[in-house]
Amino acid sequence: MLWSDGRLVEGGTLPFAMGDRGLLLGDGVFDTALGLQGQVAFEAAHVARLAAAAEALGIPVERARIVEAMRALAATAPLAAIRTTLTRGPGPRGLAPPPEPAPFLFGSAAPARAALFFAPLRLTFTSIARNDSSPAARLKTLGYLDAVLAARDAQAQGFDEALFRNTKGRVACAGTGNVFGVFGSTLVTPPLDEGVLPGIVRAEILLRVAPALGLAVEERPLLPADLEAAEALFVTNSLRLLAPVTALGAQAYDSAGHETVRHLCAALRAAVAADCGVGPEALDP
């Protein structure tokens, strides 16, 4: 299901300008959210992040239109993977943005899979470096080729996901989410200036879920060796929610069985359900 210009469209095709800068240059941003029983989980945070990314790139957009798109798409299925995309729109040849852009906002919804919630992941480091010096590293821009190639290589090696280091050799993030290490009663995740996206579930864990469980949280640089010393690892994103890591390369972890991770999963499940006004059983496979 698609959304464009205030209406839902069946199928998978929309009229699209061949000169759109999003298509030709990756000049745009997007957001991925979970639709649950007609509601967008953590809607305000998703809208704010997409609007902030658009502002950083100088692409005008009305927040009310973002809300309209997300809500319309969430209403199309009990569980929906919602992608909302904003491009700068068409422009003349060249790199310089047009002085008066005509942005294009559209969205899509596909059935989400409850089996992905809290499902474990096997990670491996990729040799591709996350460019922590780039402003785009902290925005969900349309240029995802590094992540595409890293995912291809990880899957060819029998892993589910790739883990990026930044240009300084420190841990950044997974291809589709933020990474956390569990060290006793403390959760540690790389800060945003390490080349990390400001994940919605990442913020929920840092600001609300972990403190409510009495866990300390730290945003600090992590070396690969630090992850080797962690009791457990997990990855967060809006469609997996919290994925315990069972392996990082050759090293195995019992993250799914770790008491702290189990408490985090239960608390996050309750937080998502409460935000959408449903019971936690709505997230059951």
Phi and psi restraints in degrees (value plus and minus 20) as a CYANA .aco file:
   2 LEU   PHI    -137.7   -97.7
   2 LEU   PSI     137.9   177.9
   3 TRP   PHI    -149.6  -109.6
   3 TRP   PSI     113.3   153.3
   4 SER   PHI    -178.6  -138.6
   4 SER   PSI     117.2   157.2
   5 ASP   PHI      34.3    74.3
   5 ASP   PSI      20.3    60.3
   6 GLY   PHI      62.2   102.2
   6 GLY   PSI      -9.5    30.5
   7 ARG   PHI    -162.1  -122.1
   7 ARG   PSI     133.3   173.3
   8 LEU   PHI    -104.0   -64.0
   8 LEU   PSI     124.2   164.2
   9 VAL   PHI    -150.3  -110.3
   9 VAL   PSI     105.1   145.1
  10 GLU   PHI     -90.1   -50.1
  10 GLU   PSI     132.2   172.2
  11 GLY   PHI      71.5   111.5
  11 GLY   PSI    -184.0  -144.0
  12 GLY   PHI    -146.9  -106.9
  12 GLY   PSI       2.8    42.8
  13 THR   PHI    -151.3  -111.3
  13 THR   PSI     114.9   154.9
  14 LEU   PHI    -148.0  -108.0
  14 LEU   PSI     132.7   172.7
  15 PRO   PHI     -80.9   -40.9
  15 PRO   PSI     113.1   153.1
  16 PHE   PHI    -161.3  -121.3
  16 PHE   PSI     106.2   146.2
  17 ALA   PHI     -87.6   -47.6
  17 ALA   PSI     107.1   147.1
  18 MET   PHI     -88.2   -48.2
  18 MET   PSI     -34.0     6.0
  19 GLY   PHI    -117.6   -77.6
  19 GLY   PSI      -9.0    31.0
  20 ASP   PHI     -84.7   -44.7
  20 ASP   PSI     111.9   151.9
  21 ARG   PHI     -88.8   -48.8
  21 ARG   PSI     -43.8    -3.8
  22 GLY   PHI     -85.3   -45.3
  22 GLY   PSI     -59.9   -19.9
  23 LEU   PHI     -92.7   -52.7
  23 LEU   PSI     -64.0   -24.0
  24 LEU   PHI    -104.7   -64.7
  24 LEU   PSI     -53.5   -13.5
  25 LEU   PHI    -145.1  -105.1
  25 LEU   PSI     -20.8    19.2
  26 GLY   PHI      47.3    87.3
  26 GLY   PSI       7.1    47.1
  27 ASP   PHI    -107.6   -67.6
  27 ASP   PSI      62.6   102.6
  28 GLY   PHI     157.7   197.7
  28 GLY   PSI     158.4   198.4
  29 VAL   PHI    -157.0  -117.0
  29 VAL   PSI     143.3   183.3
  30 PHE   PHI    -167.5  -127.5
  30 PHE   PSI     150.3   190.3
  31 ASP   PHI    -161.2  -121.2
  31 ASP   PSI     124.3   164.3
  32 THR   PHI    -139.8   -99.8
  32 THR   PSI     107.5   147.5
  33 ALA   PHI    -155.4  -115.4
  33 ALA   PSI     143.1   183.1
  34 LEU   PHI    -120.6   -80.6
  34 LEU   PSI     106.5   146.5
  35 GLY   PHI    -117.5   -77.5
  35 GLY   PSI     106.9   146.9
  36 LEU   PHI    -151.7  -111.7
  36 LEU   PSI      94.2   134.2
  37 GLN   PHI      31.4    71.4
  37 GLN   PSI      22.7    62.7
  38 GLY   PHI      64.6   104.6
  38 GLY   PSI     -21.1    18.9
  39 GLN   PHI    -131.8   -91.8
  39 GLN   PSI     132.8   172.8
  40 VAL   PHI    -116.0   -76.0
  40 VAL   PSI      97.5   137.5
  41 ALA   PHI     -83.9   -43.9
  41 ALA   PSI     107.5   147.5
  42 PHE   PHI      35.9    75.9
  42 PHE   PSI      25.8    65.8
  43 GLU   PHI     -74.9   -34.9
  43 GLU   PSI     -68.4   -28.4
  44 ALA   PHI     -79.4   -39.4
  44 ALA   PSI     -59.3   -19.3
  45 ALA   PHI     -88.3   -48.3
  45 ALA   PSI     -59.6   -19.6
  46 HIS   PHI     -85.1   -45.1
  46 HIS   PSI     -65.2   -25.2
  47 VAL   PHI     -82.6   -42.6
  47 VAL   PSI     -64.8   -24.8
  48 ALA   PHI     -82.7   -42.7
  48 ALA   PSI     -60.6   -20.6
  49 ARG   PHI     -87.4   -47.4
  49 ARG   PSI     -63.6   -23.6
  50 LEU   PHI     -85.0   -45.0
  50 LEU   PSI     -61.6   -21.6
  51 ALA   PHI     -84.6   -44.6
  51 ALA   PSI     -59.4   -19.4
  52 ALA   PHI     -86.4   -46.4
  52 ALA   PSI     -59.4   -19.4
  53 ALA   PHI     -84.6   -44.6
  53 ALA   PSI     -61.9   -21.9
  54 ALA   PHI     -82.1   -42.1
  54 ALA   PSI     -61.5   -21.5
  55 GLU   PHI     -84.0   -44.0
  55 GLU   PSI     -59.8   -19.8
  56 ALA   PHI     -82.2   -42.2
  56 ALA   PSI     -52.9   -12.9
  57 LEU   PHI    -111.5   -71.5
  57 LEU   PSI     -24.0    16.0
  58 GLY   PHI      54.8    94.8
  58 GLY   PSI      11.3    51.3
  59 ILE   PHI    -124.7   -84.7
  59 ILE   PSI      95.2   135.2
  60 PRO   PHI     -91.1   -51.1
  60 PRO   PSI     119.1   159.1
  61 VAL   PHI    -176.6  -136.6
  61 VAL   PSI     124.0   164.0
  62 GLU   PHI    -110.7   -70.7
  62 GLU   PSI     107.3   147.3
  63 ARG   PHI     -79.1   -39.1
  63 ARG   PSI     -53.9   -13.9
  64 ALA   PHI     -81.4   -41.4
  64 ALA   PSI     -52.3   -12.3
  65 ARG   PHI     -91.6   -51.6
  65 ARG   PSI     -56.7   -16.7
  66 ILE   PHI     -83.0   -43.0
  66 ILE   PSI     -65.8   -25.8
  67 VAL   PHI     -79.6   -39.6
  67 VAL   PSI     -65.6   -25.6
  68 GLU   PHI     -78.1   -38.1
  68 GLU   PSI     -65.2   -25.2
  69 ALA   PHI     -84.4   -44.4
  69 ALA   PSI     -69.6   -29.6
  70 MET   PHI     -81.5   -41.5
  70 MET   PSI     -64.3   -24.3
  71 ARG   PHI     -87.6   -47.6
  71 ARG   PSI     -59.8   -19.8
  72 ALA   PHI     -82.9   -42.9
  72 ALA   PSI     -60.7   -20.7
  73 LEU   PHI     -92.0   -52.0
  73 LEU   PSI     -56.9   -16.9
  74 ALA   PHI     -82.1   -42.1
  74 ALA   PSI     -49.0    -9.0
  75 ALA   PHI     -98.8   -58.8
  75 ALA   PSI     -23.2    16.8
  76 THR   PHI    -106.8   -66.8
  76 THR   PSI     -32.6     7.4
  77 ALA   PHI    -178.1  -138.1
  77 ALA   PSI     131.8   171.8
  78 PRO   PHI     -80.3   -40.3
  78 PRO   PSI     -56.7   -16.7
  79 LEU   PHI    -149.0  -109.0
  79 LEU   PSI      98.7   138.7
  80 ALA   PHI    -152.8  -112.8
  80 ALA   PSI     116.8   156.8
  81 ALA   PHI    -112.8   -72.8
  81 ALA   PSI      91.5   131.5
  82 ILE   PHI    -124.9   -84.9
  82 ILE   PSI     105.7   145.7
  83 ARG   PHI    -137.5   -97.5
  83 ARG   PSI     105.4   145.4
  84 THR   PHI    -135.6   -95.6
  84 THR   PSI     102.8   142.8
  85 THR   PHI    -140.4  -100.4
  85 THR   PSI     117.7   157.7
  86 LEU   PHI    -149.1  -109.1
  86 LEU   PSI     102.3   142.3
  87 THR   PHI    -129.9   -89.9
  87 THR   PSI     144.7   184.7
  88 ARG   PHI     -93.0   -53.0
  88 ARG   PSI     -32.7     7.3
  89 GLY   PHI      70.1   110.1
  89 GLY   PSI    -192.3  -152.3
  90 PRO   PHI     -92.6   -52.6
  90 PRO   PSI     138.9   178.9
  91 GLY   PHI    -184.1  -144.1
  91 GLY   PSI     150.8   190.8
  92 PRO   PHI     -90.5   -50.5
  92 PRO   PSI     148.7   188.7
  93 ARG   PHI     -81.1   -41.1
  93 ARG   PSI     131.0   171.0
  94 GLY   PHI      91.9   131.9
  94 GLY   PSI     151.1   191.1
  95 LEU   PHI    -108.5   -68.5
  95 LEU   PSI     -51.2   -11.2
  96 ALA   PHI     -80.9   -40.9
  96 ALA   PSI     109.6   149.6
  97 PRO   PHI     -82.3   -42.3
  97 PRO   PSI     127.0   167.0
  98 PRO   PHI     -84.3   -44.3
  98 PRO   PSI     124.3   164.3
  99 PRO   PHI     -83.9   -43.9
  99 PRO   PSI     -47.2    -7.2
 100 GLU   PHI    -148.1  -108.1
 100 GLU   PSI      63.3   103.3
 101 PRO   PHI     -87.6   -47.6
 101 PRO   PSI     133.5   173.5
 102 ALA   PHI    -138.3   -98.3
 102 ALA   PSI      60.4   100.4
 103 PRO   PHI     -80.9   -40.9
 103 PRO   PSI     132.3   172.3
 104 PHE   PHI    -140.3  -100.3
 104 PHE   PSI      96.7   136.7
 105 LEU   PHI    -130.3   -90.3
 105 LEU   PSI     106.0   146.0
 106 PHE   PHI    -168.3  -128.3
 106 PHE   PSI     147.9   187.9
 107 GLY   PHI    -169.7  -129.7
 107 GLY   PSI     145.3   185.3
 108 SER   PHI    -162.5  -122.5
 108 SER   PSI     135.3   175.3
 109 ALA   PHI    -153.5  -113.5
 109 ALA   PSI     112.5   152.5
 110 ALA   PHI    -147.1  -107.1
 110 ALA   PSI     136.2   176.2
 111 PRO   PHI     -80.0   -40.0
 111 PRO   PSI     107.4   147.4
 112 ALA   PHI    -104.0   -64.0
 112 ALA   PSI     137.2   177.2
 113 ARG   PHI    -131.9   -91.9
 113 ARG   PSI      95.2   135.2
 114 ALA   PHI     -82.3   -42.3
 114 ALA   PSI     -43.7    -3.7
 115 ALA   PHI     -84.5   -44.5
 115 ALA   PSI     -39.8     0.2
 116 LEU   PHI     -96.5   -56.5
 116 LEU   PSI     -45.5    -5.5
 117 PHE   PHI     -81.2   -41.2
 117 PHE   PSI     103.9   143.9
 118 PHE   PHI      43.3    83.3
 118 PHE   PSI      -3.4    36.6
 119 ALA   PHI     -98.4   -58.4
 119 ALA   PSI     123.6   163.6
 120 PRO   PHI     -91.1   -51.1
 120 PRO   PSI     138.7   178.7
 121 LEU   PHI    -150.7  -110.7
 121 LEU   PSI     128.1   168.1
 122 ARG   PHI    -129.4   -89.4
 122 ARG   PSI     103.2   143.2
 123 LEU   PHI    -129.0   -89.0
 123 LEU   PSI     134.6   174.6
 124 THR   PHI    -164.2  -124.2
 124 THR   PSI     125.5   165.5
 125 PHE   PHI     -88.1   -48.1
 125 PHE   PSI     122.5   162.5
 126 THR   PHI    -120.2   -80.2
 126 THR   PSI     131.0   171.0
 127 SER   PHI     -99.9   -59.9
 127 SER   PSI     -28.8    11.2
 128 ILE   PHI     -97.9   -57.9
 128 ILE   PSI     109.1   149.1
 129 ALA   PHI    -109.9   -69.9
 129 ALA   PSI     120.1   160.1
 130 ARG   PHI     -99.6   -59.6
 130 ARG   PSI     105.9   145.9
 131 ASN   PHI    -102.3   -62.3
 131 ASN   PSI      70.4   110.4
 132 ASP   PHI     -88.6   -48.6
 132 ASP   PSI     -33.8     6.2
 133 SER   PHI    -104.5   -64.5
 133 SER   PSI     -28.6    11.4
 134 SER   PHI    -111.3   -71.3
 134 SER   PSI     113.0   153.0
 135 PRO   PHI     -78.2   -38.2
 135 PRO   PSI     -48.7    -8.7
 136 ALA   PHI     -87.7   -47.7
 136 ALA   PSI     -39.4     0.6
 137 ALA   PHI     -86.1   -46.1
 137 ALA   PSI     -40.3    -0.3
 138 ARG   PHI    -128.7   -88.7
 138 ARG   PSI      -6.5    33.5
 139 LEU   PHI    -148.1  -108.1
 139 LEU   PSI     127.6   167.6
 140 LYS   PHI    -105.2   -65.2
 140 LYS   PSI      58.0    98.0
 141 THR   PHI    -103.1   -63.1
 141 THR   PSI     151.9   191.9
 142 LEU   PHI     -98.3   -58.3
 142 LEU   PSI     -31.8     8.2
 143 GLY   PHI    -104.4   -64.4
 143 GLY   PSI      74.8   114.8
 144 TYR   PHI    -137.5   -97.5
 144 TYR   PSI       1.9    41.9
 145 LEU   PHI     -84.4   -44.4
 145 LEU   PSI     -58.0   -18.0
 146 ASP   PHI     -78.4   -38.4
 146 ASP   PSI     -63.9   -23.9
 147 ALA   PHI     -87.6   -47.6
 147 ALA   PSI     -55.9   -15.9
 148 VAL   PHI     -83.1   -43.1
 148 VAL   PSI     -67.5   -27.5
 149 LEU   PHI     -87.1   -47.1
 149 LEU   PSI     -58.9   -18.9
 150 ALA   PHI     -85.3   -45.3
 150 ALA   PSI     -60.0   -20.0
 151 ALA   PHI     -84.8   -44.8
 151 ALA   PSI     -61.1   -21.1
 152 ARG   PHI     -79.8   -39.8
 152 ARG   PSI     -66.0   -26.0
 153 ASP   PHI     -87.1   -47.1
 153 ASP   PSI     -60.2   -20.2
 154 ALA   PHI     -82.6   -42.6
 154 ALA   PSI     -65.0   -25.0
 155 GLN   PHI     -87.0   -47.0
 155 GLN   PSI     -53.9   -13.9
 156 ALA   PHI     -85.0   -45.0
 156 ALA   PSI     -45.0    -5.0
 157 GLN   PHI    -112.2   -72.2
 157 GLN   PSI     -18.7    21.3
 158 GLY   PHI      70.9   110.9
 158 GLY   PSI      -2.4    37.6
 159 PHE   PHI    -128.6   -88.6
 159 PHE   PSI     144.6   184.6
 160 ASP   PHI    -108.9   -68.9
 160 ASP   PSI     -50.7   -10.7
 161 GLU   PHI    -173.5  -133.5
 161 GLU   PSI     134.6   174.6
 162 ALA   PHI    -121.0   -81.0
 162 ALA   PSI     127.0   167.0
 163 LEU   PHI    -134.5   -94.5
 163 LEU   PSI     108.0   148.0
 164 PHE   PHI    -115.9   -75.9
 164 PHE   PSI     120.0   160.0
 165 ARG   PHI    -118.1   -78.1
 165 ARG   PSI     138.4   178.4
 166 ASN   PHI    -111.7   -71.7
 166 ASN   PSI    -191.4  -151.4
 167 THR   PHI     -88.9   -48.9
 167 THR   PSI     -34.1     5.9
 168 LYS   PHI    -115.4   -75.4
 168 LYS   PSI     -17.7    22.3
 169 GLY   PHI      63.2   103.2
 169 GLY   PSI     -12.1    27.9
 170 ARG   PHI    -114.1   -74.1
 170 ARG   PSI     141.1   181.1
 171 VAL   PHI     -87.0   -47.0
 171 VAL   PSI     113.8   153.8
 172 ALA   PHI    -130.8   -90.8
 172 ALA   PSI     -99.8   -59.8
 173 CYS   PHI    -182.3  -142.3
 173 CYS   PSI     149.0   189.0
 174 ALA   PHI     -99.8   -59.8
 174 ALA   PSI     148.1   188.1
 175 GLY   PHI     -81.8   -41.8
 175 GLY   PSI     -49.5    -9.5
 176 THR   PHI    -149.1  -109.1
 176 THR   PSI       5.2    45.2
 177 GLY   PHI    -198.1  -158.1
 177 GLY   PSI     156.3   196.3
 178 ASN   PHI    -113.3   -73.3
 178 ASN   PSI     128.5   168.5
 179 VAL   PHI    -131.2   -91.2
 179 VAL   PSI     120.9   160.9
 180 PHE   PHI    -146.6  -106.6
 180 PHE   PSI     126.2   166.2
 181 GLY   PHI    -133.3   -93.3
 181 GLY   PSI     124.5   164.5
 182 VAL   PHI    -124.7   -84.7
 182 VAL   PSI     101.1   141.1
 183 PHE   PHI    -146.7  -106.7
 183 PHE   PSI      74.2   114.2
 184 GLY   PHI      44.2    84.2
 184 GLY   PSI    -145.0  -105.0
 185 SER   PHI    -117.6   -77.6
 185 SER   PSI       0.5    40.5
 186 THR   PHI    -140.5  -100.5
 186 THR   PSI     113.4   153.4
 187 LEU   PHI    -120.2   -80.2
 187 LEU   PSI     115.0   155.0
 188 VAL   PHI    -146.4  -106.4
 188 VAL   PSI     115.1   155.1
 189 THR   PHI    -161.6  -121.6
 189 THR   PSI     128.0   168.0
 190 PRO   PHI     -82.8   -42.8
 190 PRO   PSI     123.4   163.4
 191 PRO   PHI     -91.3   -51.3
 191 PRO   PSI     144.0   184.0
 192 LEU   PHI     -81.2   -41.2
 192 LEU   PSI     -52.3   -12.3
 193 ASP   PHI     -94.7   -54.7
 193 ASP   PSI     -17.5    22.5
 194 GLU   PHI    -105.4   -65.4
 194 GLU   PSI     -15.6    24.4
 195 GLY   PHI      75.6   115.6
 195 GLY   PSI      17.9    57.9
 196 VAL   PHI    -133.5   -93.5
 196 VAL   PSI     117.8   157.8
 197 LEU   PHI     -93.2   -53.2
 197 LEU   PSI     124.0   164.0
 198 PRO   PHI     -99.3   -59.3
 198 PRO   PSI      61.5   101.5
 199 GLY   PHI     -84.4   -44.4
 199 GLY   PSI     123.6   163.6
 200 ILE   PHI     -88.2   -48.2
 200 ILE   PSI     -66.3   -26.3
 201 VAL   PHI     -90.4   -50.4
 201 VAL   PSI     -54.8   -14.8
 202 ARG   PHI     -72.8   -32.8
 202 ARG   PSI     -69.5   -29.5
 203 ALA   PHI     -85.2   -45.2
 203 ALA   PSI     -58.0   -18.0
 204 GLU   PHI     -83.1   -43.1
 204 GLU   PSI     -61.5   -21.5
 205 ILE   PHI     -84.8   -44.8
 205 ILE   PSI     -68.1   -28.1
 206 LEU   PHI     -86.0   -46.0
 206 LEU   PSI     -63.1   -23.1
 207 LEU   PHI    -111.3   -71.3
 207 LEU   PSI     -48.7    -8.7
 208 ARG   PHI    -148.3  -108.3
 208 ARG   PSI     -74.1   -34.1
 209 VAL   PHI     -86.1   -46.1
 209 VAL   PSI     -72.8   -32.8
 210 ALA   PHI     -82.7   -42.7
 210 ALA   PSI     -68.6   -28.6
 211 PRO   PHI     -78.8   -38.8
 211 PRO   PSI     -56.1   -16.1
 212 ALA   PHI     -86.3   -46.3
 212 ALA   PSI     -44.2    -4.2
 213 LEU   PHI    -111.2   -71.2
 213 LEU   PSI     -17.5    22.5
 214 GLY   PHI      58.8    98.8
 214 GLY   PSI      -1.2    38.8
 215 LEU   PHI    -113.3   -73.3
 215 LEU   PSI     121.0   161.0
 216 ALA   PHI    -100.7   -60.7
 216 ALA   PSI     129.4   169.4
 217 VAL   PHI    -149.3  -109.3
 217 VAL   PSI     121.0   161.0
 218 GLU   PHI    -155.6  -115.6
 218 GLU   PSI     116.3   156.3
 219 GLU   PHI    -126.8   -86.8
 219 GLU   PSI      87.3   127.3
 220 ARG   PHI    -172.8  -132.8
 220 ARG   PSI     136.2   176.2
 221 PRO   PHI     -79.8   -39.8
 221 PRO   PSI     123.9   163.9
 222 LEU   PHI    -147.1  -107.1
 222 LEU   PSI     113.4   153.4
 223 LEU   PHI    -110.2   -70.2
 223 LEU   PSI     137.1   177.1
 224 PRO   PHI     -72.9   -32.9
 224 PRO   PSI     -56.1   -16.1
 225 ALA   PHI     -84.7   -44.7
 225 ALA   PSI     -49.4    -9.4
 226 ASP   PHI     -83.9   -43.9
 226 ASP   PSI     -58.5   -18.5
 227 LEU   PHI     -87.6   -47.6
 227 LEU   PSI     -51.2   -11.2
 228 GLU   PHI     -82.8   -42.8
 228 GLU   PSI     -49.7    -9.7
 229 ALA   PHI    -109.2   -69.2
 229 ALA   PSI     -25.3    14.7
 230 ALA   PHI     -91.1   -51.1
 230 ALA   PSI     127.0   167.0
 231 GLU   PHI     -92.7   -52.7
 231 GLU   PSI     -52.0   -12.0
 232 ALA   PHI    -177.1  -137.1
 232 ALA   PSI     138.2   178.2
 233 LEU   PHI    -150.7  -110.7
 233 LEU   PSI     131.2   171.2
 234 PHE   PHI    -171.8  -131.8
 234 PHE   PSI     138.0   178.0
 235 VAL   PHI    -137.8   -97.8
 235 VAL   PSI     119.3   159.3
 236 THR   PHI    -138.2   -98.2
 236 THR   PSI     120.2   160.2
 237 ASN   PHI    -178.2  -138.2
 237 ASN   PSI     156.7   196.7
 238 SER   PHI     -96.2   -56.2
 238 SER   PSI     -38.4     1.6
 239 LEU   PHI    -124.3   -84.3
 239 LEU   PSI     -49.0    -9.0
 240 ARG   PHI    -108.7   -68.7
 240 ARG   PSI     -44.1    -4.1
 241 LEU   PHI      49.6    89.6
 241 LEU   PSI    -105.8   -65.8
 242 LEU   PHI    -156.5  -116.5
 242 LEU   PSI      98.4   138.4
 243 ALA   PHI    -131.3   -91.3
 243 ALA   PSI      89.5   129.5
 244 PRO   PHI     -83.4   -43.4
 244 PRO   PSI     117.3   157.3
 245 VAL   PHI    -111.6   -71.6
 245 VAL   PSI     103.5   143.5
 246 THR   PHI    -116.6   -76.6
 246 THR   PSI     -36.3     3.7
 247 ALA   PHI    -176.9  -136.9
 247 ALA   PSI     122.8   162.8
 248 LEU   PHI    -145.3  -105.3
 248 LEU   PSI      80.7   120.7
 249 GLY   PHI      42.4    82.4
 249 GLY   PSI    -147.7  -107.7
 250 ALA   PHI    -104.0   -64.0
 250 ALA   PSI     -29.1    10.9
 251 GLN   PHI    -110.1   -70.1
 251 GLN   PSI     109.4   149.4
 252 ALA   PHI    -115.4   -75.4
 252 ALA   PSI     129.5   169.5
 253 TYR   PHI    -154.4  -114.4
 253 TYR   PSI     122.0   162.0
 254 ASP   PHI    -116.9   -76.9
 254 ASP   PSI      35.5    75.5
 255 SER   PHI     -85.2   -45.2
 255 SER   PSI     -59.5   -19.5
 256 ALA   PHI     -84.0   -44.0
 256 ALA   PSI     -49.4    -9.4
 257 GLY   PHI    -112.8   -72.8
 257 GLY   PSI     -22.2    17.8
 258 HIS   PHI     -92.3   -52.3
 258 HIS   PSI     113.3   153.3
 259 GLU   PHI     -77.7   -37.7
 259 GLU   PSI     -63.3   -23.3
 260 THR   PHI     -82.8   -42.8
 260 THR   PSI     -62.7   -22.7
 261 VAL   PHI     -85.6   -45.6
 261 VAL   PSI     -59.9   -19.9
 262 ARG   PHI     -83.4   -43.4
 262 ARG   PSI     -60.3   -20.3
 263 HIS   PHI     -86.5   -46.5
 263 HIS   PSI     -58.9   -18.9
 264 LEU   PHI     -84.3   -44.3
 264 LEU   PSI     -62.1   -22.1
 265 CYS   PHI     -81.1   -41.1
 265 CYS   PSI     -65.2   -25.2
 266 ALA   PHI     -85.1   -45.1
 266 ALA   PSI     -61.9   -21.9
 267 ALA   PHI     -89.1   -49.1
 267 ALA   PSI     -58.5   -18.5
 268 LEU   PHI     -88.7   -48.7
 268 LEU   PSI     -60.3   -20.3
 269 ARG   PHI     -75.9   -35.9
 269 ARG   PSI     -65.6   -25.6
 270 ALA   PHI     -85.5   -45.5
 270 ALA   PSI     -57.5   -17.5
 271 ALA   PHI     -86.7   -46.7
 271 ALA   PSI     -62.5   -22.5
 272 VAL   PHI     -84.0   -44.0
 272 VAL   PSI     -66.0   -26.0
 273 ALA   PHI     -81.4   -41.4
 273 ALA   PSI     -64.3   -24.3
 274 ALA   PHI     -85.0   -45.0
 274 ALA   PSI     -59.2   -19.2
 275 ASP   PHI     -83.1   -43.1
 275 ASP   PSI     -52.1   -12.1
 276 CYS   PHI    -114.6   -74.6
 276 CYS   PSI     -21.7    18.3
 277 GLY   PHI      50.7    90.7
 277 GLY   PSI      13.5    53.5
 278 VAL   PHI    -148.7  -108.7
 278 VAL   PSI     152.6   192.6
 279 GLY   PHI    -102.3   -62.3
 279 GLY   PSI     135.3   175.3
 280 PRO   PHI     -77.7   -37.7
 280 PRO   PSI     -44.6    -4.6
 281 GLU   PHI     -84.7   -44.7
 281 GLU   PSI     -36.3     3.7
 282 ALA   PHI     -85.0   -45.0
 282 ALA   PSI     -37.4     2.6
 283 LEU   PHI    -117.5   -77.5
 283 LEU   PSI     -17.5    22.5
 284 ASP   PHI     -90.3   -50.3
 284 ASP   PSI     124.8   164.8
